[in-house]
Amino acid sequence: MQAYYETEVILPVNHHLNLQLPDEIPAGRVRIAVIYEKENNSTEPGNLSQFLSTLPLNEQGRSDADILQQIKEERDSWDET
């Protein structure tokens, strides 16, 4: 059976950690995982969300309702032939 223990620490600039684990964790083989936040790099391929979030908002553009109305009109015109 596996058990899980989690703690949060600050990684110092020298990248050395000294961990004191609780006594209830028995001595022996363990696995250590380091989970950290990775910066998004907008130059990575496929990072469309990051790119889109950098674009300015066009507050003077057309409303969603106006665009949907034009789409409806276009679709309706297909049946008129």
N, C-alpha and C positions, 0 to 999 in steps of 0.2 A: 504494500500500500504506500502511495506517495502522500506527502503532506506539503503544505505550502506556507512560507513565511515571507512577508513583505515589509520593507522599511524604506523610508525615503531619506536620502542623504544629499549633501552638496558635494559635487565632485570638485576638488581643488585644482588649481592650475597645473600642479605637478602630476595630476591623474593617478595619484596613489590613494587607495582606500584602506582603512583599517577597521574591520567590522567586528563587533562583539555581538555574538548571537546568543539568544536565550538558552539557559541551561537545559530546557526540555528537548532541545534538538540534540540527538545523540551524535557522538563523535563518529566519523566515518566519511565515506564518499558522499559528496553533495554536488549539485549543479548550481552555478551562479549565473543569473541573467541580468543584463544591464539594459534597461528600457529608457530611452531618452527621446526628446523632441528633436526632430531633424528639420533644419531650415528648408523651405521649399525654394528650389532654384528655378527661376523662370526660364532659364536657358535649356532645361531638360526637355527632351522631346515628349510630346503628349501632355504637357502641363497646361492644358487649356483653361482650367478653372482659375489658376493663378494669373494667367494672362488677362482673362476677362475681368478679374477683380481689379486690375490696374487701369482699366479704361474709364474715362470720365463718363458720368451720367449725362445723357442728353435730356434735360428736363423740358426743353422746348419742342421735343419731338411729338409724334402722333401718339394718341392714347391707345391703349389696348382695345377699347371698344371700337374706335375708328378703324383700326387695322382689321379686326374681326368682321366688321360690317363690310369692308371692301372685299374681304375673302368670300363672304357670303354672296355678295353681289356678283363676283366673278364666277362662283360655282353655279349660281342661279342662271347666269347667262349661257352656260354650257347646254342647258336644256332647251334654249330658245331656238335652236337650229332645226 
